[in-house]
Amino acid sequence: MKKTIFLIVLFILSITAVNAQWEPAVFAGSGYMTDNSGQGIYVYYQAGAAKKIKSHRFGAIVSNVIVDVNFNNYRYQAQEYGLGFSYDTWMQFSENYTFSFWFNPQVKYFNDQGKNYSNSEEAFQQDVGVNIVLGCNFNDALNRWFRSYKFQTQYQKPFWSKRQGIWADEDGYLSDKVNFKAVNKTYLKSQFEATVKKISASKLLQLEPKLVVAFQLNGTAEVMYEVGAGVALSFMKEDRYFEVFSLQYRARTGKEVINRLDLVEIGLDFINLYRLIK
């Protein structure tokens, strides 16, 4: 049912973009994570349409996230569906800098399943919550070393949760528990990227090697840190900055992270790719 609603909304947004001459937005990404105990993948999609008014855009977005991981003999699978509002703007910030800003609040539905193969415990969880993304980009026209930056913060908070499943007691006996307290899905994550120096790949396209740092604060007060590097393909049109493709490696550590977690993530913006090649 949730997939059907998601596809219907996506179709409506697509028709709106064509008929009202709004600007469409479609991007997708995927990540792979691994440590000494296992591995997993996640895939995300987002689509929308926005009305451009001078250097501002207002619109709507739908999103979908798929997670499938297996660590320490525990398999976790999840689906997320989002529906929200989008706003972004861009400007000449100073003589040498252009600036862009985006704001994407969404209402999300989460559907998760966890299975512990060591003791046959199993849990099914449903959540409804909010997910808010704020981001900005500073682009240095002089292409100086470490002078172009990207910063993004994401906040998530569920306000309704339901969990049911099978747990083992002290004697190993499995019993049903319904409407048990759900796992806390609240988190705050901030990520900062600094471009080392842009390399011209063509007359328009730029290759951006980057250094990346991030931190994540979970609802249980657990803090995790990420450091890594990546590369992006981007281009400029007037004062607007467009990122087409990104590839990153990040290593996650923290007090509660027993084994370092290695993450590789790729992203592709289909509309920006079309803008580049048309």
C-alpha positions in Angstrom: 0.0 0.0 0.0 2.8 2.4 1.0 4.6 1.7 -2.3 1.4 2.3 -4.3 0.9 5.7 -2.6 4.6 6.6 -3.2 4.4 5.8 -6.9 1.1 7.7 -7.3 2.6 10.8 -5.6 5.7 10.5 -7.8 3.5 10.3 -10.9 1.5 13.4 -9.9 4.7 15.3 -9.3 6.1 14.3 -12.7 2.9 15.5 -14.5 2.9 18.7 -12.5 6.5 19.4 -13.5 5.7 18.9 -17.2 2.4 20.8 -17.3 3.2 23.7 -15.0 6.8 24.0 -16.4 8.2 23.5 -12.9 11.7 22.2 -12.5 11.9 18.5 -11.7 14.4 16.9 -9.3 15.4 13.3 -9.3 18.4 11.8 -7.6 19.5 8.5 -6.2 22.3 7.0 -4.1 23.6 3.8 -2.6 25.9 2.9 0.2 27.9 -0.2 1.3 29.0 -0.6 4.9 31.2 -3.3 6.5 33.1 -4.1 9.7 34.6 -7.3 11.2 31.2 -8.7 12.0 29.2 -8.2 8.8 28.1 -6.0 6.0 25.1 -4.4 4.4 23.7 -1.9 1.8 21.3 1.0 1.7 19.7 2.6 -1.3 17.8 5.9 -1.4 15.7 7.8 -4.0 14.2 11.2 -4.0 12.0 13.0 -6.6 10.1 16.2 -6.8 9.1 19.3 -8.6 9.8 22.9 -7.7 8.5 26.2 -9.1 11.3 28.7 -9.9 10.8 32.3 -8.9 13.9 34.3 -9.7 16.6 32.7 -7.6 14.3 30.7 -5.4 12.5 27.4 -5.8 9.5 26.1 -3.9 8.2 22.6 -4.3 7.3 19.1 -3.1 9.3 15.9 -2.7 8.8 12.2 -2.2 11.5 9.8 -1.0 12.2 6.2 -0.4 15.0 4.4 1.5 15.8 0.7 1.5 18.2 -0.9 4.1 19.4 -4.5 4.2 22.3 -5.2 6.6 23.6 -8.2 8.6 26.0 -7.6 11.5 26.9 -10.0 14.4 24.5 -12.6 13.0 21.6 -10.0 13.2 19.8 -9.1 10.0 18.1 -5.7 9.8 15.8 -4.7 6.9 13.9 -1.4 6.6 11.8 0.6 4.2 11.3 4.4 4.6 8.7 6.5 2.7 8.8 10.3 2.9 6.6 13.2 1.7 7.6 16.8 2.2 8.4 20.3 1.1 11.5 21.6 -0.7 13.0 25.1 -0.8 16.4 26.2 -2.2 18.0 29.4 -3.3 21.3 30.7 -4.7 23.1 34.0 -4.9 26.4 35.8 -5.4 27.5 35.8 -1.8 30.6 38.1 -2.3 33.0 39.1 -5.1 34.6 35.6 -5.0 31.9 33.4 -3.7 28.6 32.0 -4.8 26.2 30.6 -2.2 23.4 28.1 -2.3 21.0 26.9 0.5 18.4 24.1 0.7 15.8 23.1 3.2 13.8 19.8 3.0 11.4 18.9 5.8 9.5 15.6 5.4 7.0 13.4 7.2 8.3 9.8 7.1 6.9 6.4 7.6 9.3 3.6 8.7 8.8 -0.1 8.4 11.6 -2.2 10.0 12.3 -5.9 10.6 15.1 -7.4 12.7 16.0 -11.0 13.1 18.6 -12.4 15.6 19.8 -15.8 14.2 21.6 -16.6 17.5 18.5 -16.9 19.7 15.6 -16.6 17.1 14.5 -13.2 18.5 12.5 -11.2 16.0 11.1 -7.7 16.0 8.7 -5.7 13.7 8.6 -2.0 14.1 6.6 0.9 12.6 7.3 4.6 13.1 5.9 7.9 11.9 8.2 10.9 12.3 9.8 13.9 10.8 13.1 14.2 8.9 14.6 17.7 8.3 17.6 18.5 6.1 19.4 21.9 6.0 22.4 22.4 3.7 24.5 25.1 2.1 27.4 25.3 -0.3 30.1 28.0 -0.8 31.8 27.9 -4.1 35.1 29.8 -4.6 35.3 31.4 -8.0 39.1 31.7 -7.7 39.5 28.0 -7.1 41.9 28.4 -4.2 43.0 25.4 -2.1 40.4 24.3 0.5 38.2 27.4 -0.1 35.0 25.7 -1.4 32.7 24.1 1.2 29.6 22.0 1.6 27.7 21.7 4.9 24.6 19.6 5.6 22.7 18.8 8.8 19.9 16.2 9.1 17.6 15.8 12.1 15.1 12.9 12.5 12.5 12.4 15.3 9.7 9.8 15.4 6.5 10.9 17.2 4.6 7.6 17.0 6.1 4.1 17.2 4.8 0.5 17.4 6.8 -2.6 18.0 5.9 -6.2 18.2 7.9 -9.4 18.1 9.4 -12.3 19.9 11.9 -12.0 22.7 13.8 -14.5 24.8 13.6 -14.4 28.6 16.5 -15.3 31.0 15.8 -19.0 30.6 15.8 -18.7 26.8 12.0 -19.1 26.5 10.5 -17.2 23.6 7.4 -15.2 24.3 5.3 -12.7 22.3 5.3 -9.0 23.3 3.0 -6.6 21.5 3.3 -2.8 21.4 6.7 -2.9 23.1 8.7 0.3 23.4 10.2 1.0 20.0 13.9 1.5 19.2 14.9 5.1 19.3 15.3 6.4 15.7 16.1 10.0 16.7 19.4 11.3 15.5 21.2 14.5 14.5 23.9 14.3 11.9 26.1 17.0 10.5 28.6 16.6 7.6 31.2 19.0 6.4 33.0 18.7 3.0 36.0 20.8 1.9 37.1 20.8 -1.7 40.9 20.4 -2.0 41.1 22.1 -5.4 38.9 21.8 -8.5 40.2 20.1 -11.6 38.7 21.0 -15.0 37.4 17.8 -16.7 36.0 19.7 -19.7 35.0 23.2 -20.6 32.1 23.0 -18.1 32.6 20.0 -15.9 34.8 20.1 -12.8 36.3 17.3 -10.7 36.3 18.0 -7.0 38.4 15.9 -4.7 37.1 16.4 -1.1 38.0 15.8 2.5 34.9 14.8 4.6 34.2 14.9 8.4 30.9 14.2 10.2 29.4 13.5 13.5 26.1 11.9 14.5 24.3 12.1 17.8 21.8 9.4 18.4 18.7 9.6 20.7 20.5 7.5 23.3 23.2 10.2 23.5 25.7 8.0 21.6 28.1 10.0 19.5 29.8 8.7 16.4 32.4 10.3 14.2 33.2 9.9 10.5 36.3 10.9 8.6 37.0 10.2 4.9 37.5 11.5 1.4 35.6 11.6 -1.8 35.2 13.1 -5.2 32.4 15.0 -6.9 31.6 16.0 -10.5 30.0 19.5 -10.7 29.5 22.5 -12.9 28.4 26.2 -12.7 25.7 28.0 -14.7 25.6 31.7 -13.8 25.4 31.8 -10.0 24.0 28.2 -9.7 26.1 25.3 -8.5 25.1 21.8 -9.7 26.5 18.6 -8.4 26.1 15.7 -10.8 27.9 12.7 -9.1 29.6 12.0 -5.8 31.7 9.1 -4.5 32.8 9.0 -0.8 34.6 6.7 1.6 34.0 7.4 5.3 35.3 5.5 8.4 32.9 5.6 11.4 34.2 5.4 15.0 32.8 6.1 18.4 32.7 4.9 22.0 29.9 2.5 21.3 31.3 1.4 17.9 33.3 -1.8 18.8 34.7 -2.3 15.3 35.4 0.6 12.9 32.6 0.8 10.3 33.7 1.5 6.7 31.2 3.1 4.4 31.3 3.7 0.6 28.6 5.9 -0.8 27.7 7.0 -4.3 25.1 9.5 -5.5 23.8 10.6 -8.9 21.5 13.6 -9.7 19.7 12.7 -13.0 18.3 16.2 -13.6 21.7 17.8 -13.2 23.2 15.2 -15.5 20.6 16.2 -18.1 21.4 19.9 -17.6 25.0 19.1 -18.2 24.7 17.2 -21.5 21.7 19.0 -23.1 
